[in-house]
Amino acid sequence: MFESFLFNTLLGCLLGSVAGLIPGAGITITLMIAYPYLLGLDLLPLLGFYIGVANLAQFTGSITAIYFGMPGEANSIPAVHEGYALNKQGKAHQAIVGTSLGSTLAGVIALILLCVISPWFLDFFNLFYNIAFQMSLFTFVVIVFMFVGRNPWWVNVLVMLAGYFIGNVGYNTYTAEYQYTFNIVDLKNGIPFYPLLLGLLVVPHIFAWEDKQILSKQIIKNLDAVKIWFKNIKHSLLGTLIGLMCGLVPGMGTVLATNLAHKLSKGKTKGASYPALVSAESANNSAVLTTLLPLVVIGVPITMSEALLVNIMERSLLEVNWSILIESGKPLWLLISVIMSLTIGLIVSWPLSRTVQTLLIKFGNYLPYLVIVILLGTLVYVGNMNYALWFYILVFVVASSIGIVCRKLDMLPLVFLFLISDRLDFIGTAFYRLYL
């Protein structure tokens, strides 16, 4: 059993490494591809596989976001925004070292704290699943996005309202009605996230690429990059704390954590911000671990990938909760898989960053065309997978046009409100019914 557990943790690390490098792949797509194989696994090897995929995808996903400006999943948005700008200054490897060390530190701190508070897990859940608490948290985040950033506050308000409106297109779970679909069949499933994100954030980067090559070919030494990270370690600690708090918010853990950490560390800074990048990626990794808590403690999934994992368990007649893990006598195996995946992520990301940087210096003139090919290829793949290729292309074209016209604005508030619109509706409705 232990040999199977180790093998599947390593296999998850391998597939997670690949998934992080492929824009649009992510954890959920990896589980879907491996679905037939996973149906034959026991509980602990299955959890080890998932932890390996989840952690490694965060490490290598930063490489794709920073070097190519291409997002892996929704929680990659700050890495695309800040990391890609640092890459254009010749600081890509410095950014990779910082995000790797920040992610590892966040994972270790999160792991230690979760072990310390394990006797009070249920009390912890009661606090974070309280509607009043979540309403306060979301209100605070929206206020931060309103007043922090390079846009004037009133522009942020308009941009966020636009994101909220776009996020509400389609079927509303809470009213059981379709909204703003105008009887168009494709709109009934809502505006797809991936082509919208590519159009608003990635395409403007490509069009702004002045001479179509890396602006600096500086290769910073690892030791110097480590020293720079230590000078900004407070931002890693801030991101870690935010990830621990936000990771338990159902459906929004990593997205909420990375965006809030990014905004708080960014402040009014103009241009690329290394502290904001490190803070966001640290928040990402600590949130990834805390999102697992509801699953392993009470068997409740709070992310799409965890819901798919539970589906695999049900098909295999497996069940997970803290009592089952304790009775198995092997709950520490999960700690082993976390430590293994964090270590492998740290080891893999630096050499891989060097390799990517060397290739880009050698073939930098062709990079914009490579990004365009990858962008269109992943768009076609994701569109076909969702049986809506032409609709994805239409959304991409419209979003690209808006992104180019508004490229001088910070579009992150729009994307963020788009992502949390459903959750915001649920919390607002529940709060109104319970307290007003």
C-alpha positions in Angstrom: 0.0 0.0 0.0 2.8 2.5 1.0 4.6 1.8 -2.3 1.4 2.5 -4.2 1.0 5.7 -2.3 4.5 6.9 -3.0 4.2 6.0 -6.7 1.0 7.8 -7.2 2.2 10.9 -5.3 5.2 11.0 -7.7 2.9 10.4 -10.7 0.7 13.2 -9.5 3.8 15.5 -9.2 4.9 14.5 -12.8 1.4 15.2 -14.3 1.0 18.3 -12.2 4.3 19.6 -13.6 3.1 19.1 -17.1 -0.3 20.6 -16.4 1.1 23.7 -15.0 3.2 24.3 -18.1 0.1 23.9 -20.5 -2.1 27.0 -20.4 -5.7 26.1 -19.6 -4.9 22.6 -18.4 -5.0 22.9 -14.6 -5.9 20.4 -11.9 -9.5 19.6 -13.1 -8.4 18.8 -16.7 -5.6 16.6 -15.4 -8.0 14.6 -13.3 -10.4 14.2 -16.2 -7.5 12.9 -18.4 -6.4 10.4 -15.7 -10.0 9.5 -14.7 -10.0 5.9 -15.9 -6.7 5.2 -14.1 -7.8 6.9 -10.9 -10.9 4.7 -10.6 -8.7 1.8 -9.7 -6.9 3.5 -6.8 -7.5 3.1 -3.0 -8.2 6.2 -0.9 -4.7 7.2 0.2 -2.9 6.7 -3.2 -5.8 8.7 -4.7 -5.3 11.6 -2.2 -1.6 11.4 -2.7 -2.0 11.7 -6.5 -4.3 14.7 -6.1 -1.9 16.5 -3.7 1.0 16.0 -6.1 -1.0 17.4 -9.0 -2.3 20.4 -7.0 1.1 21.5 -5.6 3.2 20.9 -8.7 0.8 22.7 -11.0 1.2 25.8 -8.8 5.0 25.7 -9.2 5.3 25.1 -12.9 2.2 27.2 -13.7 4.2 30.2 -12.5 6.8 29.6 -15.2 4.2 29.7 -17.9 2.6 32.8 -16.5 5.8 34.7 -16.0 7.6 33.8 -19.2 4.7 33.6 -21.6 2.0 35.7 -19.9 -0.4 32.7 -20.3 -2.6 31.7 -17.4 -3.0 28.1 -16.2 -6.1 28.6 -14.0 -8.0 31.5 -12.5 -5.5 31.8 -9.6 -2.7 32.5 -12.1 -4.1 36.0 -12.9 -1.7 38.0 -10.6 1.3 35.9 -11.8 0.4 36.8 -15.4 -0.1 40.5 -14.5 3.1 41.0 -12.4 5.3 38.1 -13.5 5.1 38.9 -17.2 5.9 42.5 -16.6 9.0 41.4 -14.6 10.0 39.1 -17.5 10.0 42.1 -19.8 12.5 43.7 -17.5 14.8 40.7 -17.6 13.8 39.5 -14.1 11.9 36.3 -15.0 14.3 33.9 -13.2 14.4 36.2 -10.2 10.6 36.1 -10.1 10.6 32.3 -10.4 13.0 31.9 -7.5 10.9 34.3 -5.4 7.6 32.5 -6.2 9.2 29.1 -5.6 10.6 30.0 -2.2 7.5 31.9 -1.2 5.3 28.9 -2.2 7.5 26.5 -0.3 7.6 28.6 2.8 3.8 29.1 2.6 3.2 25.3 2.2 5.4 24.5 5.2 3.9 27.1 7.5 0.4 26.1 6.4 1.2 22.5 7.1 2.5 23.2 10.6 -0.4 25.4 11.5 -2.9 22.9 10.2 -1.3 20.2 12.3 -1.4 22.4 15.4 -5.1 23.3 15.0 -6.3 19.8 14.0 -8.1 19.2 17.3 -10.3 22.3 16.6 -11.0 21.7 12.9 -14.8 21.6 13.3 -14.8 24.9 15.3 -12.7 26.4 12.6 -15.2 25.4 9.9 -18.1 26.8 11.9 -16.4 30.2 11.9 -15.5 30.3 8.2 -18.8 28.8 7.0 -20.7 31.5 8.9 -22.6 33.7 6.4 -21.9 36.9 8.4 -18.2 36.2 8.4 -18.0 35.5 4.7 -20.1 38.6 3.9 -17.6 40.7 5.9 -14.7 39.1 4.1 -16.1 39.7 0.7 -17.1 43.3 1.5 -13.5 43.9 2.7 -12.1 42.4 -0.5 -14.4 44.5 -2.8 -13.4 47.7 -0.9 -9.7 46.8 -1.4 -10.2 46.3 -5.1 -12.1 49.6 -5.3 -9.4 51.8 -3.8 -6.1 49.9 -4.5 -4.6 49.9 -7.9 -3.6 52.2 -10.7 -7.2 53.1 -11.7 -9.1 55.9 -10.0 -11.6 54.5 -7.5 -14.6 55.4 -9.7 -13.1 53.6 -12.7 -12.6 50.5 -10.5 -16.3 50.7 -9.5 -17.4 50.8 -13.2 -15.0 48.0 -14.1 -16.2 45.8 -11.2 -19.8 46.4 -12.1 -19.1 45.3 -15.7 -17.4 42.2 -14.3 -20.3 41.4 -12.0 -22.8 41.9 -14.9 -20.8 39.6 -17.2 -20.5 37.0 -14.5 -24.3 37.0 -14.1 -25.0 36.1 -17.7 -26.6 32.6 -17.9 -28.4 30.4 -15.4 -28.7 31.8 -11.9 -28.7 28.9 -9.4 -30.4 30.9 -6.7 -33.3 32.4 -8.7 -33.5 29.3 -11.0 -33.8 31.7 -14.0 -31.8 32.6 -17.0 -30.4 36.2 -17.0 -29.3 38.4 -19.9 -29.2 35.5 -22.4 -31.6 37.1 -24.9 -32.7 33.6 -25.9 -29.2 32.8 -27.2 -28.5 29.2 -26.5 -24.7 29.6 -25.9 -25.3 32.4 -23.4 -27.4 30.1 -21.2 -24.2 28.4 -19.9 -22.7 31.8 -19.1 -19.6 33.7 -20.5 -16.7 31.2 -20.5 -13.8 32.2 -18.4 -10.8 31.1 -20.5 -11.4 33.1 -23.7 -12.5 36.1 -21.7 -9.3 36.0 -19.7 -7.1 35.5 -22.7 -8.7 38.4 -24.5 -8.7 40.9 -21.6 -5.2 40.2 -20.2 -3.0 38.2 -22.6 -3.7 39.7 -26.0 -3.0 43.3 -24.8 0.5 42.1 -23.7 1.2 40.7 -27.1 0.2 43.9 -28.9 2.2 46.0 -26.5 5.4 43.9 -27.2 7.4 46.7 -28.7 10.2 45.0 -30.5 8.9 41.4 -30.2 11.7 40.1 -28.1 12.8 40.0 -24.5 13.8 43.5 -23.5 16.7 42.3 -21.3 18.8 39.1 -21.4 20.1 39.4 -17.9 20.6 36.1 -16.1 20.6 36.7 -12.4 22.5 34.3 -10.1 20.5 32.1 -7.8 22.1 33.4 -4.7 21.3 37.0 -5.6 17.7 36.0 -6.3 17.4 34.3 -2.9 18.7 37.5 -1.2 16.1 39.6 -3.0 13.4 37.2 -1.8 14.6 37.4 1.8 14.3 41.2 1.6 10.7 40.7 0.6 9.9 37.8 2.9 7.3 39.8 4.8 5.2 39.7 1.6 5.4 35.9 1.5 4.3 35.8 5.1 1.4 38.1 4.4 0.3 36.0 1.4 0.6 32.9 3.5 -1.7 34.3 6.2 -4.2 35.5 3.6 -4.2 32.0 1.9 -4.8 30.3 5.2 -7.9 32.5 5.8 -9.3 32.6 2.3 -8.7 28.9 1.4 -11.8 27.8 3.3 -14.2 30.0 1.3 -16.2 27.5 -0.8 -15.5 27.7 -4.5 -13.3 30.8 -4.3 -10.4 29.8 -2.0 -7.3 30.3 -4.2 -8.9 32.9 -6.5 -9.9 35.1 -3.5 -6.5 34.5 -1.7 -4.2 35.3 -4.7 -6.1 38.4 -5.7 -6.4 39.9 -2.2 -2.8 39.2 -1.4 -1.8 40.7 -4.7 -3.8 43.9 -4.2 -2.6 44.4 -0.5 1.1 44.0 -1.4 0.8 46.0 -4.6 -0.9 49.1 -3.1 -0.4 52.1 -5.3 2.8 50.8 -6.9 2.9 51.5 -10.6 4.5 49.0 -13.0 5.8 45.5 -12.2 5.7 44.6 -8.5 7.9 41.8 -7.2 6.4 41.9 -3.7 2.9 41.6 -5.1 3.9 38.6 -7.2 5.6 36.8 -4.2 2.6 37.6 -2.0 0.1 36.3 -4.5 1.9 33.0 -5.1 2.5 32.4 -1.4 -1.2 32.9 -0.8 -1.9 30.5 -3.7 0.0 27.6 -2.1 -1.2 28.1 1.4 -4.8 28.3 0.1 -4.3 25.1 -1.9 -3.6 23.2 1.3 -6.4 24.7 3.3 -9.0 24.0 0.6 -8.3 20.4 1.2 -9.4 20.6 4.8 -13.2 20.4 4.3 -12.6 17.4 2.0 -10.3 15.3 4.3 -12.1 16.3 7.5 -15.8 16.2 6.7 -15.8 14.9 3.2 -17.1 18.1 1.6 -15.5 19.4 -1.6 -15.3 23.2 -2.1 -13.6 23.4 -5.5 -14.4 22.0 -8.9 -11.4 19.7 -8.9 -12.3 18.4 -5.4 -15.9 17.7 -6.6 -14.5 15.6 -9.5 -12.2 13.8 -7.0 -15.3 13.0 -4.8 -17.0 11.7 -7.9 -14.1 9.4 -8.5 -14.3 8.2 -4.9 -18.0 7.5 -5.2 -17.5 5.5 -8.4 -14.9 3.5 -6.6 -17.1 3.1 -3.5 -14.6 5.1 -1.3 -15.4 7.7 1.4 -13.2 10.2 3.1 -13.4 12.1 6.4 -11.2 12.6 9.4 -12.5 9.6 11.3 -11.8 7.3 8.4 -8.3 8.6 8.0 -7.6 8.2 11.8 -9.0 4.7 11.8 -6.7 3.8 8.9 -3.8 4.7 11.1 -2.2 6.5 8.2 -3.2 10.2 8.3 0.5 11.1 8.4 0.8 9.8 4.9 -0.9 12.9 3.7 1.8 15.0 5.3 4.4 13.0 3.5 2.8 13.7 0.1 2.6 17.4 0.9 6.3 17.6 1.9 7.3 15.5 -1.1 5.4 17.6 -3.6 6.7 20.9 -2.1 10.3 19.7 -2.2 9.9 18.4 -5.8 8.3 21.7 -6.9 11.2 23.7 -5.5 13.8 21.4 -7.1 12.0 21.4 -10.5 11.1 25.0 -10.9 14.6 26.6 -10.8 16.4 24.4 -13.4 13.3 24.5 -15.5 13.2 28.3 -15.3 16.9 28.4 -16.4 16.2 26.1 -19.4 13.2 28.2 -20.5 15.2 31.4 -20.1 18.1 30.0 -22.2 15.7 29.0 -24.9 14.0 32.3 -24.9 17.3 34.2 -25.2 18.3 32.0 -28.1 14.9 32.1 -29.9 13.5 35.3 -28.4 12.5 36.8 -31.8 10.1 34.0 -32.4 8.5 34.2 -28.9 5.4 36.3 -29.8 4.5 33.9 -32.6 5.0 30.9 -30.2 2.7 32.6 -27.7 0.0 33.2 -30.3 0.2 29.5 -31.5 -0.1 28.2 -27.9 -2.9 30.7 -27.2 -5.0 29.7 -30.2 -4.2 26.0 -29.7 -5.4 26.0 -26.1 -8.4 28.0 -27.1 -9.4 25.5 -29.7 -8.8 22.6 -27.3 -10.8 24.0 -24.4 -13.6 25.2 -26.8 -13.9 21.8 -28.4 -13.8 20.1 -25.0 -16.8 22.2 -24.0 -18.6 21.7 -27.3 -18.7 25.4 -27.9 -15.7 26.3 -30.1 -17.3 29.0 -32.2 -18.8 30.7 -29.2 -15.3 30.6 -27.5 -13.8 32.2 -30.5 -16.5 34.9 -30.6 -15.9 35.7 -26.9 -12.2 35.7 -27.4 -12.5 38.2 -30.3 -14.8 40.5 -28.4 -12.7 40.4 -25.2 -9.5 41.0 -27.2 -11.0 44.1 -28.8 -12.0 45.4 -25.4 -8.6 44.4 -23.9 -6.7 46.3 -26.6 -8.9 49.4 -26.3 -8.7 49.4 -22.5 -5.0 48.2 -22.2 -4.1 51.3 -20.2 -6.6 50.3 -17.5 -6.1 47.7 -14.8 -8.7 45.0 -15.8 -8.0 42.7 -12.8 -11.0 44.1 -10.9 -13.3 43.2 -13.8 -11.9 39.6 -14.0 -12.1 39.2 -10.2 -15.7 40.3 -9.9 -16.6 38.1 -12.9 -15.1 35.1 -11.0 -16.8 35.7 -7.7 -20.2 37.0 -9.0 -22.0 33.7 -8.3 -20.5 33.3 -4.8 -21.3 37.0 -4.1 -24.9 36.4 -5.1 -25.2 33.4 -2.8 -23.6 35.2 0.2 -25.7 38.4 -0.3 -28.9 36.5 -0.7 -28.2 34.3 2.4 -27.2 37.3 4.5 -30.3 39.2 3.5 -32.6 36.3 4.5 -30.8 35.5 7.8 -30.1 39.0 9.1 -32.2 41.6 7.3 
